Amino acid sequence: MNGTAMGISGKSFWERLQGVDRRILYTLIFASVIIPILWPLHLPTPVTPESRAFFNAVDSLPSGSVVLFPFDFWPSTLPETEPMAVAGLRHCFRKNLRVVGLSNVGMGGPSIADRLLDSIGAEFHKTYGVDYVNLGYKANYSAVLLGMGSKIADIFPTDHRGTRLDSIPLMRQVPNYDSVKFVLIVSDNAMTDYWVALVNARYGLPMVAGVTAIMAPKMLSYIQSHQLLGLLGGMKGAAEYEQLIEHSDKASRGMDAQSLIHFLIIAFIILGNFGFFMLRREQSQKGQN
Amino acid sequence: MKSRLPVLVAFISGALMILAFFGRGTVVDAVSDRALTWQTIVGGFSLLLGAVSIARVHWKKVATRHEDRFYSLCLLICFVVMGGSGVFYGIGSGTLFDTLFQRIQAPMMSTMFSVLAFFIASAAYRAFRARSASSAILLVAAVLVMLGRIPMGQYIYHGLPSWADWIMTVPSMAVQRGILIGAALGAASMSLRIILGIERTYLGRG
């Protein structure tokens, strides 16, 4: 037995711990997601300085300002990005800011933008074409971002619904970036880098970004250089923003599940490493014998 | 002439964009605006090229009775249904295209992404091992950041969020900035090579 409990299979406890069936791990993950959704824990989410800066930047805009709102995310990251976009739109509409939506993601971006703009716009009794508009998608993001600086109608002759821009009241007042006060990006890809490099650098437009958690560390360098005024990182950032605009929604509900999952993954890492070291010690003892 | 003309076009286009970046409101800026509109049109055609290419590849698999022909057939059916509904009935809210996208495609893509959580958890248990000093540092940093970024972290130890912030804003950002600067320098030098005609692999020759 070599001082270690051996199972029926002849494997030690530590060996069996290393090869634990992945279905057990998956079941634990599944339970960690479902349980807090059914029975919320209401864990508090402390607000980071980057999220507060995001909120303050939008909140300080004068009523009636035009905000460019790129929906630069794929449907796959909707659980993370949609709450940010929803909270951002709620904040903009509550402040009576006028929103010009667009997307540099061809697959789904304009449809998501349409759905969110219409549903949140309806919450605040906003009118399409007067308070908000969806320009849709055009291929070749670098040409789109730079071209809009001179004349938006050259890049988007019509909006997503096929209406000519010169017959949309809001767009008659927004010929190019000179009439735009602010950019609120929600993105799950490198588009934030391009907004910073092509639009902030050349046209000096102030901007904030809501990005997926995996992108947030990279974006922090733009915060430090003041190229981004604020940042929301992943579902936690969205939950913080929901807290700041005092409208709890999907992100706040999802944070309990995310907290448990993080905790479980940390437990897995610690348990896996403990087992790994114990097995190594056991094997070296066997070698000595 | 066959290679000189594309190199000349690349040189003029690249130089025009560089000059326009520093001269707003000038003649160069006006010409570059026209070029940018052309770019979006060319971009649209490149999408069409991609669509035709993917249809050809999968049609060939179906026609030659390839072992994966059923997957290809499935792709072609979805391609025709989504493409056809968009072209013939529009893509606005409430259209067939929009319904198919919102009710089928978006949930499927979100589901695929969500499944990653299970693989990450399994991989964290099986593969994330402190086998060396550097991997141990990575592991400790990852655990601290994960704990510091969740509400439970501050219950375990109130200083954890500030530790996580320090890791993110000092060592992590230093590395990120280095990568960003390196990538930007690489992109700038590659662009210069293309503009000056030194790099010609885009012409299809080495």
Interface residues (C-beta under 8 A of the other chain):
Chain A: Q18 V20 R22 L25 Y26 L28 I29 F30 V33 L43 P44 T45 P46 T48 W74 P75 S76 T77 L78 P79 G106 G108 P110 S111 I112 D114 R115 D118 K138 A139 N140 S142 A143 V144 L146 G147 G149 S150 K151 D154 I155 H160 R161 G162 R202 P217 K218 L220 S221 Q224 K236 M255 Q258 S259 I261 H262 F263 L264 I265 I266 F268 I269 I270 L271 G272 N273 F276
Chain B: F21 R24 D29 S32 D33 L36 T37 Q39 T40 V42 G43 G44 S46 L47 G90 I91 G92 S93 F97 D98 F101 Q102 Q105 A106 M109 S110 M112 F113 S114 A117 F118 I120 A121 S122 A124 Y125 R126 F128 R129 A130 L139 A142 V143 M146 L147 R149 I150 P151 M152 Q154 P161 D165 M168 T169 S172 M173 Q176 R177 L180
